[in-house]
Amino acid sequence: MKKFVFTLGTTAILSAGFVGAASASTSGTYEVQKGDTLWKIAQNHNVSVDELKDANNLTSTLIYPNQTLNLSSIKEILHTVKRGDTLWSIGQHYGVTVEEIKEWNGLTSDLVFPGEQFKIKTAKAAQSQTASAPVAKTAPQAQQSQTAQAQQEQAAQEQAQKEQEQAQVAAQEQAQKNKSKLKQHKHRQHKSKHKRNRSKLKQHKHRQHKSRHKKNKQLSSNNSNSNNNSSLNSKLAASL
């Protein structure tokens, strides 16, 4: 794969149409999105992680959403030609002319092909370290601001998690109360049913006792009548 080197007189940046740098601005900066890592940003902009760290005075690879990273001071940005690119569109994107691109890269025609890579040297890189010093001074302040924001987000997440845990505990307590109420309800139902059964059994026994008493009384009455008839018959027989 051929590589072409050209130097831009203005700050070179990457935007939505180039190398997936959707959040790169015309000021040569990139706003960190949720889920971004230094490695991912470096891959999207065809630079190294160390270059990103050096350009932004970072001591670690830790970054935060909405943090602004400087790209303009990176010495070289590798641009890959995409389908539909032309020297004119590339020139418009970087603010240079077609002739300048051809001159810088020794091109004899306007033809470019997808997959070709251009090593872009920015004007910022050509300047002395003094020129990039203001960036180094402001970086800690921006990092402190992003750190504070990250701490706030973490505190909000912890608060949300705490509220969720409290809601779960409350739900468990409510479920336990409902279970206790259900148990009490079943106990009352069982007790009421047992009471009804006892009442029915008592009534049944009472009816049985009453029926036996009635039968015994009837039997006693029949026996008494039979004895009376026997006595009467005996008297009649004696008189004859």
Backbone as CSV, one residue per row, in Angstrom:
resi,resn,N_x,N_y,N_z,CA_x,CA_y,CA_z,C_x,C_y,C_z
1,MET,0.844,-1.199,0.000,0.000,0.000,0.000,0.879,1.249,0.000
2,LYS,0.643,2.149,-0.895,1.455,3.354,-1.003,1.102,4.341,0.095
3,LYS,2.082,5.086,0.541,1.860,6.138,1.518,2.361,7.452,0.936
4,PHE,1.568,8.514,1.136,1.933,9.816,0.606,2.026,10.792,1.756
5,VAL,3.076,11.615,1.766,3.290,12.572,2.840,3.045,13.973,2.309
6,PHE,2.180,14.724,3.009,2.039,16.124,2.624,1.827,16.947,3.881
7,THR,2.277,18.213,3.829,2.210,19.100,4.983,1.162,20.159,4.735
8,LEU,0.327,20.414,5.721,-0.729,21.408,5.593,-0.287,22.709,6.249
9,GLY,-0.650,23.816,5.637,-0.313,25.112,6.209,-1.269,25.489,7.316
10,THR,-2.379,24.819,7.396,-3.350,25.089,8.451,-3.487,23.855,9.312
11,THR,-4.141,24.006,10.410,-4.313,22.890,11.348,-5.173,21.807,10.728
12,ALA,-4.677,20.582,10.685,-5.426,19.464,10.106,-6.225,18.781,11.194
13,ILE,-7.466,18.534,10.903,-8.344,17.861,11.876,-9.140,16.797,11.143
14,LEU,-9.782,15.923,11.909,-10.623,14.861,11.349,-12.057,15.138,11.747
15,SER,-12.988,14.909,10.835,-14.393,15.168,11.119,-15.224,13.964,10.756
16,ALA,-16.599,14.145,10.737,-17.515,13.015,10.582,-17.293,12.245,9.310
17,GLY,-16.888,12.883,8.258,-16.714,12.185,6.984,-15.387,11.503,6.850
18,PHE,-14.464,11.634,7.805,-13.125,11.082,7.670,-12.758,10.286,8.904
19,VAL,-12.392,9.016,8.692,-11.841,8.123,9.689,-12.723,8.029,10.920
20,GLY,-14.010,8.215,10.798,-14.943,8.015,11.894,-14.823,9.010,13.018
21,ALA,-14.186,10.167,12.792,-14.013,11.121,13.879,-15.239,11.997,13.979
22,ALA,-16.328,11.440,14.537,-17.614,12.113,14.514,-17.649,13.347,15.395
23,SER,-16.775,13.408,16.390,-16.838,14.525,17.313,-15.655,15.464,17.180
24,ALA,-14.885,15.349,16.136,-13.768,16.273,15.930,-14.310,17.603,15.451
25,SER,-13.767,18.690,15.959,-14.234,20.013,15.565,-13.193,20.682,14.687
26,THR,-13.573,21.815,14.124,-12.667,22.532,13.226,-11.511,23.166,13.988
27,SER,-11.555,23.163,15.304,-10.456,23.732,16.079,-9.378,22.704,16.361
28,GLY,-9.486,21.513,15.794,-8.489,20.477,16.013,-8.633,19.790,17.350
29,THR,-9.849,19.701,17.862,-10.099,19.036,19.139,-11.112,17.918,18.958
30,TYR,-11.184,17.048,19.947,-12.149,15.944,19.924,-12.822,15.866,21.287
31,GLU,-14.156,15.806,21.274,-14.909,15.682,22.522,-15.171,14.212,22.818
32,VAL,-14.707,13.748,23.965,-14.823,12.334,24.334,-16.289,11.950,24.496
33,GLN,-16.670,10.842,23.861,-18.028,10.329,23.944,-18.087,9.184,24.955
34,LYS,-19.294,8.864,25.385,-19.480,7.752,26.322,-19.029,6.447,25.673
35,GLY,-18.190,5.706,26.350,-17.685,4.439,25.817,-16.351,4.571,25.110
36,ASP,-15.874,5.812,24.933,-14.577,6.030,24.277,-13.426,5.606,25.186
37,THR,-12.355,5.194,24.563,-11.079,4.956,25.248,-9.994,5.640,24.433
38,LEU,-8.845,5.882,25.044,-7.742,6.493,24.301,-7.345,5.626,23.115
39,TRP,-7.373,4.309,23.324,-6.997,3.399,22.237,-7.976,3.521,21.069
40,LYS,-9.277,3.581,21.376,-10.289,3.693,20.329,-10.155,5.015,19.568
41,ILE,-9.955,6.105,20.317,-9.798,7.419,19.681,-8.546,7.441,18.817
42,ALA,-7.466,6.853,19.323,-6.219,6.798,18.557,-6.410,6.009,17.267
43,GLN,-7.148,4.886,17.341,-7.410,4.085,16.148,-8.236,4.868,15.135
44,ASN,-9.260,5.581,15.624,-10.130,6.344,14.718,-9.393,7.489,14.028
45,HIS,-8.369,8.025,14.702,-7.638,9.158,14.142,-6.278,8.758,13.586
46,ASN,-6.020,7.436,13.590,-4.760,6.929,13.038,-3.535,7.558,13.690
47,VAL,-3.591,7.670,15.003,-2.441,8.139,15.770,-2.196,7.141,16.892
48,SER,-1.118,7.320,17.625,-0.816,6.407,18.723,-1.370,6.953,20.036
49,VAL,-1.526,6.049,20.999,-1.996,6.452,22.321,-0.999,7.404,22.976
50,ASP,0.280,7.118,22.801,1.312,7.986,23.390,1.248,9.398,22.819
51,GLU,0.958,9.502,21.517,0.847,10.832,20.902,-0.326,11.601,21.499
52,LEU,-1.444,10.902,21.721,-2.597,11.552,22.345,-2.259,12.006,23.764
53,LYS,-1.577,11.145,24.510,-1.210,11.495,25.883,-0.259,12.683,25.905
54,ASP,0.733,12.679,25.026,1.697,13.782,24.980,1.031,15.088,24.572
55,ALA,0.112,15.008,23.602,-0.547,16.217,23.095,-1.474,16.839,24.127
56,ASN,-1.929,16.031,25.097,-2.892,16.529,26.082,-2.363,16.489,27.514
57,ASN,-1.042,16.263,27.645,-0.404,16.273,28.965,-1.073,15.285,29.924
58,LEU,-1.415,14.101,29.417,-2.063,13.078,30.237,-1.006,12.168,30.850
59,THR,-1.212,11.825,32.113,-0.282,10.915,32.800,-0.808,9.491,32.848
60,SER,-2.078,9.310,32.435,-2.664,7.969,32.385,-3.615,7.904,31.197
61,THR,-4.173,6.733,30.970,-5.116,6.557,29.851,-6.556,6.806,30.281
62,LEU,-6.755,7.310,31.491,-8.099,7.563,32.000,-8.681,8.830,31.376
63,ILE,-9.846,8.704,30.742,-10.550,9.850,30.157,-12.011,9.792,30.568
64,TYR,-12.723,10.919,30.380,-14.105,11.027,30.816,-14.979,11.582,29.688
65,PRO,-16.275,11.213,29.677,-17.183,11.768,28.672,-17.190,13.293,28.720
66,ASN,-17.282,13.919,27.556,-17.307,15.381,27.372,-15.933,16.030,27.567
67,GLN,-14.915,15.239,27.857,-13.556,15.789,27.955,-13.062,16.156,26.556
68,THR,-12.393,17.285,26.446,-11.894,17.754,25.156,-10.423,17.385,24.998
69,LEU,-10.125,16.677,23.930,-8.742,16.287,23.638,-8.208,17.115,22.474
70,ASN,-6.964,17.538,22.591,-6.323,18.319,21.544,-5.714,17.393,20.497
71,LEU,-6.033,17.639,19.217,-5.477,16.853,18.118,-4.519,17.670,17.251
72,SER,-4.650,18.990,17.354,-3.910,19.848,16.420,-2.405,19.835,16.661
73,SER,-1.984,19.491,17.888,-0.552,19.511,18.178,0.124,18.173,17.898
74,ILE,-0.660,17.173,17.450,-0.065,15.883,17.114,0.756,16.040,15.834
75,LYS,1.956,15.507,15.830,2.878,15.723,14.718,2.354,15.157,13.407
76,GLU,1.814,13.957,13.457,1.358,13.321,12.221,0.011,12.643,12.425
77,ILE,-0.867,12.868,11.455,-2.164,12.191,11.445,-2.270,11.432,10.139
78,LEU,-2.519,10.158,10.220,-2.586,9.325,9.026,-4.012,9.297,8.505
79,HIS,-4.204,9.819,7.293,-5.535,9.851,6.685,-5.651,8.772,5.615
80,THR,-6.703,7.974,5.681,-6.950,6.926,4.690,-8.013,7.390,3.709
81,VAL,-7.713,7.284,2.427,-8.661,7.705,1.389,-9.878,6.788,1.411
82,LYS,-11.064,7.401,1.431,-12.312,6.652,1.425,-12.944,6.685,0.035
83,ARG,-13.875,5.795,-0.167,-14.573,5.761,-1.449,-15.323,7.075,-1.660
84,GLY,-15.160,7.676,-2.810,-15.813,8.945,-3.116,-14.919,10.151,-2.881
85,ASP,-13.770,9.941,-2.223,-12.832,11.046,-2.006,-12.185,11.478,-3.325
86,THR,-11.915,12.763,-3.413,-11.136,13.319,-4.525,-10.106,14.267,-3.924
87,LEU,-9.111,14.632,-4.743,-8.136,15.599,-4.247,-8.814,16.909,-3.876
88,TRP,-9.853,17.245,-4.642,-10.563,18.495,-4.368,-11.281,18.427,-3.020
89,SER,-11.996,17.299,-2.757,-12.728,17.181,-1.489,-11.763,17.121,-0.305
90,ILE,-10.627,16.446,-0.510,-9.626,16.393,0.558,-9.052,17.783,0.807
91,GLY,-8.789,18.509,-0.289,-8.280,19.868,-0.156,-9.264,20.776,0.557
92,GLN,-10.561,20.646,0.199,-11.593,21.447,0.854,-11.658,21.129,2.347
93,HIS,-11.511,19.842,2.651,-11.599,19.423,4.047,-10.472,20.009,4.894
94,TYR,-9.269,20.018,4.341,-8.117,20.495,5.102,-7.771,21.950,4.823
95,GLY,-8.513,22.600,3.928,-8.285,24.011,3.657,-7.054,24.285,2.815
96,VAL,-6.761,23.396,1.868,-5.614,23.587,0.972,-6.093,23.388,-0.463
97,THR,-5.209,23.672,-1.421,-5.574,23.518,-2.827,-5.126,22.160,-3.355
98,VAL,-5.708,21.774,-4.491,-5.328,20.518,-5.137,-3.862,20.555,-5.547
99,GLU,-3.427,21.702,-6.077,-2.038,21.831,-6.522,-1.057,21.662,-5.363
100,GLU,-1.432,22.175,-4.204,-0.559,22.024,-3.040,-0.426,20.549,-2.652
101,ILE,-1.553,19.835,-2.667,-1.514,18.406,-2.322,-0.647,17.647,-3.322
102,LYS,-0.832,17.943,-4.601,-0.046,17.258,-5.641,1.438,17.577,-5.498
103,GLU,1.735,18.835,-5.175,3.139,19.235,-5.040,3.783,18.566,-3.833
104,TRP,3.057,18.531,-2.700,3.602,17.946,-1.481,3.843,16.439,-1.615
105,ASN,3.022,15.780,-2.428,3.089,14.321,-2.505,3.676,13.804,-3.816
106,GLY,4.147,14.736,-4.648,4.758,14.333,-5.909,3.784,13.654,-6.851
107,LEU,2.526,14.078,-6.821,1.504,13.482,-7.681,1.519,14.153,-9.053
108,THR,1.329,13.356,-10.089,1.280,13.897,-11.448,-0.138,13.918,-12.001
109,SER,-1.085,13.308,-11.256,-2.485,13.314,-11.692,-3.380,13.538,-10.480
110,ASP,-4.656,13.718,-10.788,-5.615,13.958,-9.707,-6.232,12.660,-9.177
111,LEU,-5.798,11.523,-9.657,-6.398,10.248,-9.267,-5.955,9.833,-7.863
112,VAL,-6.935,9.442,-7.054,-6.652,8.839,-5.742,-7.496,7.575,-5.632
113,PHE,-7.055,6.633,-4.821,-7.736,5.347,-4.719,-8.057,5.022,-3.258
114,PRO,-9.227,4.405,-3.025,-9.581,4.004,-1.657,-8.504,3.109,-1.054
115,GLY,-8.162,3.377,0.185,-7.139,2.587,0.861,-5.787,3.272,0.895
116,GLU,-5.544,4.221,-0.014,-4.285,4.965,0.023,-4.246,5.802,1.294
117,GLN,-3.083,5.924,1.864,-2.934,6.646,3.119,-2.048,7.874,2.946
118,PHE,-2.443,8.946,3.618,-1.700,10.193,3.586,-1.254,10.535,4.997
119,LYS,0.027,10.745,5.148,0.558,11.173,6.431,0.465,12.685,6.496
120,ILE,-0.398,13.183,7.348,-0.657,14.618,7.416,0.173,15.228,8.531
121,LYS,1.018,16.175,8.164,1.783,16.913,9.166,1.132,18.267,9.368
122,THR,0.750,18.541,10.605,0.034,19.785,10.880,1.003,20.934,11.079
123,ALA,0.478,22.152,10.950,1.299,23.346,11.163,1.693,23.469,12.624
124,LYS,0.840,22.965,13.519,1.130,23.020,14.949,2.409,22.251,15.265
125,ALA,2.605,21.127,14.556,3.773,20.298,14.837,5.055,20.987,14.423
126,ALA,4.957,21.859,13.418,6.147,22.550,12.935,6.577,23.666,13.874
127,GLN,5.688,24.070,14.751,6.010,25.151,15.672,6.849,24.618,16.828
128,SER,7.416,25.514,17.586,8.256,25.121,18.726,7.387,24.652,19.881
129,GLN,7.998,24.064,20.882,7.262,23.591,22.040,6.644,24.752,22.802
130,THR,7.211,25.942,22.615,6.646,27.115,23.281,5.242,27.395,22.793
131,ALA,5.025,27.162,21.506,3.703,27.414,20.933,2.666,26.477,21.512
132,SER,3.070,25.267,21.863,2.113,24.298,22.393,2.013,24.361,23.906
133,ALA,2.809,25.218,24.550,2.804,25.319,26.005,1.449,25.694,26.581
134,PRO,0.684,26.651,25.970,-0.624,26.985,26.541,-1.535,25.775,26.660
135,VAL,-1.438,24.861,25.709,-2.277,23.663,25.777,-1.919,22.852,27.000
136,ALA,-0.601,22.736,27.252,-0.145,21.959,28.402,-0.607,22.594,29.704
137,LYS,-0.730,23.919,29.734,-1.153,24.594,30.950,-2.640,24.412,31.204
138,THR,-3.415,24.459,30.123,-4.861,24.370,30.292,-5.339,22.942,30.458
139,ALA,-4.507,21.979,30.044,-4.934,20.584,30.126,-5.263,20.146,31.542
140,PRO,-4.396,20.441,32.553,-4.738,20.017,33.911,-6.055,20.593,34.394
141,GLN,-6.331,21.874,34.040,-7.588,22.475,34.448,-8.771,21.734,33.840
142,ALA,-8.651,21.424,32.547,-9.727,20.681,31.890,-9.881,19.302,32.510
143,GLN,-8.737,18.686,32.830,-8.785,17.347,33.423,-9.421,17.404,34.808
144,GLN,-9.097,18.450,35.579,-9.707,18.609,36.893,-11.212,18.779,36.773
145,SER,-11.629,19.574,35.779,-13.056,19.777,35.551,-13.744,18.467,35.188
146,GLN,-13.089,17.700,34.305,-13.663,16.422,33.906,-13.669,15.441,35.075
147,THR,-12.629,15.504,35.916,-12.583,14.632,37.093,-13.730,14.949,38.041
148,ALA,-13.976,16.247,38.250,-15.085,16.655,39.116,-16.413,16.174,38.549
149,GLN,-16.561,16.305,37.231,-17.793,15.852,36.586,-17.946,14.342,36.735
150,ALA,-16.836,13.627,36.566,-16.884,12.164,36.710,-17.252,11.770,38.136
151,GLN,-16.724,12.526,39.112,-17.060,12.249,40.505,-18.538,12.494,40.767
152,GLN,-19.079,13.553,40.163,-20.504,13.831,40.307,-21.342,12.717,39.695
153,GLU,-20.923,12.257,38.511,-21.648,11.168,37.863,-21.577,9.890,38.699
154,GLN,-20.391,9.637,39.275,-20.239,8.454,40.114,-21.118,8.558,41.359
155,ALA,-21.167,9.767,41.960,-22.014,9.976,43.133,-23.485,9.770,42.786
156,ALA,-23.869,10.255,41.591,-25.254,10.071,41.146,-25.568,8.591,40.942
157,GLN,-24.612,7.856,40.374,-24.806,6.424,40.182,-24.918,5.696,41.519
158,GLU,-24.058,6.087,42.478,-24.115,5.464,43.797,-25.444,5.762,44.481
159,GLN,-25.937,7.011,44.329,-27.221,7.383,44.910,-28.350,6.577,44.285
160,ALA,-28.291,6.424,42.952,-29.320,5.648,42.250,-29.288,4.188,42.695
161,GLN,-28.074,3.655,42.865,-27.940,2.271,43.319,-28.476,2.116,44.746
162,LYS,-28.193,3.107,45.597,-28.682,3.076,46.973,-30.208,3.105,47.000
163,GLU,-30.800,3.975,46.172,-32.255,4.057,46.104,-32.857,2.751,45.593
164,GLN,-32.169,2.139,44.631,-32.645,0.864,44.103,-32.606,-0.222,45.179
165,GLU,-31.520,-0.243,45.963,-31.410,-1.224,47.042,-32.491,-0.994,48.093
166,GLN,-32.752,0.277,48.424,-33.805,0.593,49.384,-35.166,0.150,48.864
167,ALA,-35.392,0.351,47.565,-36.659,-0.077,46.964,-36.799,-1.596,47.022
168,GLN,-35.698,-2.308,46.801,-35.732,-3.762,46.876,-36.034,-4.236,48.294
169,VAL,-35.401,-3.588,49.292,-35.660,-3.947,50.689,-37.119,-3.688,51.040
170,ALA,-37.641,-2.527,50.603,-39.041,-2.195,50.863,-39.973,-3.211,50.211
171,ALA,-39.631,-3.630,48.995,-40.454,-4.617,48.291,-40.430,-5.955,49.018
172,GLN,-39.255,-6.343,49.533,-39.152,-7.591,50.284,-39.961,-7.531,51.579
173,GLU,-39.893,-6.381,52.264,-40.669,-6.214,53.496,-42.162,-6.274,53.207
174,GLN,-42.589,-5.622,52.119,-44.001,-5.643,51.746,-44.446,-7.059,51.398
175,ALA,-43.574,-7.792,50.695,-43.898,-9.175,50.344,-44.029,-10.037,51.596
176,GLN,-43.161,-9.783,52.594,-43.225,-10.523,53.855,-44.520,-10.201,54.595
177,LYS,-44.912,-8.918,54.583,-46.169,-8.521,55.218,-47.356,-9.181,54.530
178,ASN,-47.343,-9.178,53.206,-48.434,-9.812,52.463,-48.511,-11.300,52.764
179,LYS,-47.339,-11.931,52.879,-47.292,-13.358,53.191,-47.865,-13.624,54.576
180,SER,-47.519,-12.737,55.537,-48.032,-12.877,56.896,-49.546,-12.689,56.936
181,LYS,-50.036,-11.677,56.187,-51.480,-11.443,56.129,-52.207,-12.634,55.515
182,LEU,-51.632,-13.210,54.472,-52.241,-14.368,53.828,-52.295,-15.550,54.788
183,LYS,-51.217,-15.726,55.553,-51.169,-16.818,56.522,-52.241,-16.629,57.595
184,GLN,-52.379,-15.389,58.081,-53.404,-15.094,59.079,-54.802,-15.316,58.516
185,HIS,-55.000,-14.913,57.261,-56.305,-15.094,56.621,-56.656,-16.577,56.507
186,LYS,-55.677,-17.381,56.093,-55.905,-18.821,55.987,-56.193,-19.432,57.358
187,HIS,-55.489,-18.926,58.386,-55.714,-19.433,59.736,-57.133,-19.119,60.199
188,ARG,-57.580,-17.872,59.916,-58.942,-17.502,60.293,-59.968,-18.340,59.545
189,GLN,-59.707,-18.573,58.249,-60.619,-19.410,57.472,-60.688,-20.822,58.048
190,HIS,-59.525,-21.376,58.389,-59.479,-22.730,58.951,-60.208,-22.784,60.295
191,LYS,-59.978,-21.753,61.108,-60.620,-21.701,62.418,-62.134,-21.577,62.276
192,SER,-62.570,-20.728,61.334,-64.005,-20.551,61.099,-64.633,-21.839,60.576
193,LYS,-63.932,-22.503,59.672,-64.440,-23.762,59.124,-64.534,-24.831,60.210
194,HIS,-63.517,-24.876,61.062,-63.515,-25.844,62.161,-64.677,-25.575,63.112
195,LYS,-64.923,-24.286,63.361,-66.025,-23.906,64.242,-67.366,-24.301,63.643
196,ARG,-67.516,-24.081,62.330,-68.770,-24.464,61.667,-68.961,-25.977,61.710
197,ASN,-67.867,-26.703,61.474,-67.963,-28.170,61.508,-68.351,-28.669,62.898
198,ARG,-67.775,-28.056,63.924,-68.120,-28.440,65.294,-69.581,-28.150,65.587
199,SER,-70.054,-27.000,65.095,-71.455,-26.632,65.311,-72.389,-27.615,64.607
200,LYS,-72.029,-27.962,63.370,-72.850,-28.926,62.630,-72.857,-30.283,63.322
201,LEU,-71.674,-30.707,63.802,-71.585,-31.999,64.489,-72.419,-31.996,65.763
202,LYS,-72.369,-30.887,66.490,-73.144,-30.767,67.718,-74.640,-30.827,67.424
203,GLN,-75.069,-30.120,66.375,-76.479,-30.146,65.987,-76.907,-31.546,65.555
204,HIS,-76.011,-32.210,64.828,-76.318,-33.565,64.366,-76.474,-34.517,65.552
205,LYS,-75.547,-34.409,66.505,-75.636,-35.260,67.695,-76.898,-34.953,68.491
206,HIS,-77.248,-33.678,68.578,-78.458,-33.291,69.302,-79.703,-33.877,68.641
207,ARG,-79.732,-33.824,67.311,-80.883,-34.388,66.600,-80.939,-35.905,66.805
208,GLN,-79.762,-36.549,66.769,-79.736,-37.998,66.995,-80.237,-38.343,68.400
209,HIS,-79.766,-37.579,69.395,-80.189,-37.815,70.772,-81.697,-37.602,70.933
210,LYS,-82.193,-36.556,70.325,-83.617,-36.235,70.398,-84.451,-37.319,69.735
211,SER,-83.934,-37.818,68.615,-84.653,-38.882,67.903,-84.680,-40.166,68.726
212,ARG,-83.541,-40.511,69.351,-83.508,-41.712,70.191,-84.441,-41.575,71.390
213,HIS,-84.433,-40.394,71.983,-85.308,-40.150,73.128,-86.776,-40.313,72.741
214,LYS,-87.105,-39.819,71.556,-88.483,-39.921,71.083,-88.861,-41.374,70.844
215,LYS,-87.924,-42.112,70.259,-88.176,-43.535,70.004,-88.329,-44.308,71.317
216,ASN,-87.457,-44.007,72.280,-87.545,-44.690,73.573,-88.860,-44.388,74.283
217,LYS,-89.298,-43.141,74.193,-90.551,-42.737,74.808,-91.730,-43.449,74.163
218,GLN,-91.655,-43.579,72.832,-92.725,-44.268,72.104,-92.752,-45.749,72.471
219,LEU,-91.553,-46.319,72.572,-91.460,-47.734,72.939,-91.987,-47.963,74.350
220,SER,-91.674,-47.071,75.274,-92.158,-47.180,76.648,-93.667,-47.075,76.698
221,SER,-94.208,-46.187,75.878,-95.667,-46.017,75.827,-96.333,-47.267,75.280
222,ASN,-95.714,-47.852,74.279,-96.271,-49.087,73.698,-96.234,-50.228,74.707
223,ASN,-95.151,-50.319,75.460,-95.031,-51.368,76.471,-96.068,-51.194,77.565
224,SER,-96.301,-49.939,77.941,-97.302,-49.658,78.978,-98.688,-50.051,78.505
225,ASN,-99.016,-49.747,77.279,-100.327,-50.122,76.720,-100.476,-51.637,76.662
226,SER,-99.371,-52.291,76.313,-99.414,-53.757,76.222,-99.650,-54.371,77.592
227,ASN,-99.025,-53.805,78.630,-99.215,-54.311,79.986,-100.642,-54.088,80.449
228,ASN,-101.171,-52.937,80.108,-102.562,-52.643,80.480,-103.531,-53.624,79.822
229,ASN,-103.271,-53.917,78.574,-104.146,-54.866,77.857,-104.047,-56.258,78.467
230,SER,-102.860,-56.638,78.871,-102.667,-57.966,79.475,-103.400,-58.055,80.803
231,SER,-103.347,-56.993,81.593,-104.033,-56.965,82.887,-105.534,-57.026,82.706
232,LEU,-106.008,-56.304,81.691,-107.454,-56.302,81.417,-107.919,-57.678,80.974
233,ASN,-107.151,-58.326,80.175,-107.508,-59.676,79.706,-107.512,-60.662,80.864
234,SER,-106.588,-60.488,81.789,-106.534,-61.385,82.948,-107.768,-61.217,83.813
235,LYS,-108.202,-59.994,84.007,-109.395,-59.723,84.809,-110.642,-60.300,84.152
236,LEU,-110.718,-60.168,82.840,-111.885,-60.711,82.131,-111.911,-62.230,82.241
237,ALA,-110.780,-62.831,82.154,-110.717,-64.295,82.231,-111.095,-64.773,83.627
238,ALA,-110.736,-64.030,84.649,-111.043,-64.421,86.020,-112.533,-64.300,86.302
239,SER,-113.154,-63.319,85.725,-114.591,-63.114,85.952,-115.428,-64.177,85.270
240,LEU,-114.922,-64.773,84.250,-115.640,-65.821,83.558,-115.491,-67.138,84.326
